[in-house]
Amino acid sequence: CKVLVSGANGYIAIWVVRTLLEKGYSVRGTIRSEEKAAHLRQLFSSYGDKHEVIVVEDITKEGAFDEAVQGVDAIEHTASPFHMNADDPNELIIPAVNGTVGILKSALKYGQSVKRVVVTSSGAAILRDTPTPSTFSELDWNEQCLEVVREKGREAPNMMKYRASKTLAEKAAWEFWNTHKANVGWDLTVLNPPFVFGPAINAATAPSGLGTSSNMFYNYVAHPNSNGATNEFLASVGTAWIDVRDLAEAHAISLEKEAAGGERMIVSAGLWKWQDFIDAANTISPPPKLTTGGLPKGNPGAGTGHPSTVHLLHYDTAKAARILGLKYRTIAETTKDTLADYEAKGW
Ligand code: NDP
């Protein structure tokens, strides 16, 4: 069974590749340029020809994935920009939407052997900012970010631009599927993870190369002064999260469960504030040796569980529990493994 993983060098996708290989799948990963292949080839060298990489230079180009989809049994589409420095919202929206529709179009034309396509969407396509605590489920769509980006364009907050790219890409995927489902031999599954944290096996040689979410973790959980964040910030900022290894497992299980076809699923381990990860970091024994000069303390106990702590965003995760039956890592496990990863890298 061969799986195509787009954006295979990314923080999440490289764990998807590893998980699939460990489960016995063959994997073909797409990358944007040949120099990104070396790390993947080296990391997965023991898998021989069960692991291949293919260059797809520009995912926004018509037919970009035509060659890549040929002969695979399933597709995991994770390639999409995730950063907070787009000026024009289209810098995010065009690759997100065209990349998603493009890979589905290629699967329609050349994916005769494809049985399932899994698209990595996000909680960003579901949630909206609310003044009072709210619970979101797969029935919810983030229309708020679309309105904000429509009204404000370049002046919209960067987080809203990113959310709009994910919302529009996922909407486009479902629209494509609904239009063509009678003519294809595959079905569509969408995963909606919240913030993704955990150890990195991508080619990052410095924390800045980790990827947006794991770089934030490094900045707030591994620095003695949390990069200048106030104790109030550390105790109040945070939403929902999942360990990157559990998300990779979700991608693999999504290929195996018949009932995952036609579903979008929120995969979330629970709620967090930065203070929760900081408290977990400070219980590790012996303490990790970091070149940052020690761990932050913040205000111990002021995060989740403190009577004055409020979480505005809650997810209903019943559907993923029912269909995928994932077991999620805890804040303590993820923090320990992530700090050990930084220590091993000499950061
Ligand atoms: P990374 O930035 O580590 O990986 C993104 C991948 O997408 C890379 O392979 C990157 O290639 C590729 N990519 C980005 N922009 C383009 C583009 N314009 N054209 C072609 N390829 C592109 O991010 P993550 O691993 O964190 O994210 C992977 C997916 O998961 C994304 O779809 C993201 O939206 C989603 N997600 C992430 C969350 C998180 O907290 N990390 C939470 C929820 C969803 P290159 O390296 O060449 O730039």
Boltz pocket constraint, residues with backbone or C-beta under 6 A from the ligand:
constraints:
  - pocket:
      binder: B
      contacts: [[A, 6], [A, 7], [A, 8], [A, 9], [A, 10], [A, 11], [A, 12], [A, 13], [A, 30], [A, 31], [A, 32], [A, 33], [A, 56], [A, 57], [A, 58], [A, 59], [A, 60], [A, 77], [A, 78], [A, 79], [A, 80], [A, 81], [A, 82], [A, 91], [A, 95], [A, 120], [A, 121], [A, 122], [A, 123], [A, 166], [A, 192], [A, 193], [A, 194], [A, 195], [A, 196], [A, 197], [A, 210], [A, 211], [A, 212], [A, 213], [A, 214]]
      max_distance: 6.0
